[in-house]
Amino acid sequence: MTKRVAFVTGGNGGIGSAICRELAKQGHSVVAGYFPPEKESAEAWQKQMHDEGFAIGLAAVDVSSFEDCERAVAEIGDEFGSVDILVNCAGITRDGTLKKMPEANWKAVISTNLDSAFNVTRHVVNGMLDKGWGRIINIASVNGQRGQFGQANYSAAKAGMHGFTMAVALETAAKGITVNTVSPGYIATAMTEAMPEEVLQSIVNSVPMRRMGKPEEIANTVAWLASEENAYTTGANIPVNGGLFTSH
Ligand code: NDP
């Protein structure tokens, strides 16, 4: 197989870690983007990956900043080569009902979860177009597909992310690039572990498969979308949600 350069934003998070491991297993050169203030924990994460047998590169990048993404993508290019596989995985939640939502919580979620897709992809896409090959995978959410109480900001950002996927898929389809969204249901990571136990239990009860998803189950779908074999699926929104939400 062809060895590619893969960049995973939020690569040291719960789902991001599984994606990094899986892409490394496929033989790619993997770089994990981490939130710059978290340098120390990112380096500890990198050591843990190394101990597990995965050599993963690190790149400090604040995905909510267009300029910082430009800098980080240029540095990745110098150190590892231009990015062939981009996984936009960094994300945050700032939940609360709309009637009480502070503007700061709207803006933080939109800039980290939606502007980020533009901020990073904008600096990566020309290299892919020049090469005539690329894979872009945007990690959205089931709550962007169906809406969720207390998540007007998050649902809007994740729905917007798939709009971005569809448009960029059309712009790049003739150039060997596929662009797809993966919409996870509830996955067992720090993001969901932060929820109260009774909320978690009611979520599990609402999932037809009666369990949370595993980060590896997202990573497997991402690895397939990133593969050489996936040359014909583009602009799709792939649900990985245990049957929680089905759509045509
Ligand atoms: P985590 O919190 O474990 O991972 C999120 C990652 O994003 C962390 O590494 C975090 O860094 C990073 N991040 C946050 N803000 C920034 C920023 N401004 N710049 C760069 N990196 C940043 O969450 P998950 O692994 O659970 O989530 C990964 C993705 O999957 C997210 O986009 C999330 O919305 C989505 N998702 C998750 C679901 C779930 O059930 N877990 C369900 C559906 C979608 P740090 O921790 O250092 O701040």
Boltz pocket constraint, residues with backbone or C-beta under 6 A from the ligand:
constraints:
  - pocket:
      binder: B
      contacts: [[A, 9], [A, 10], [A, 11], [A, 12], [A, 13], [A, 14], [A, 15], [A, 16], [A, 33], [A, 34], [A, 35], [A, 36], [A, 38], [A, 61], [A, 62], [A, 63], [A, 64], [A, 88], [A, 89], [A, 90], [A, 91], [A, 92], [A, 112], [A, 139], [A, 140], [A, 141], [A, 142], [A, 183], [A, 184], [A, 185], [A, 186], [A, 187], [A, 188], [A, 189], [A, 190], [A, 191], [A, 192]]
      max_distance: 6.0
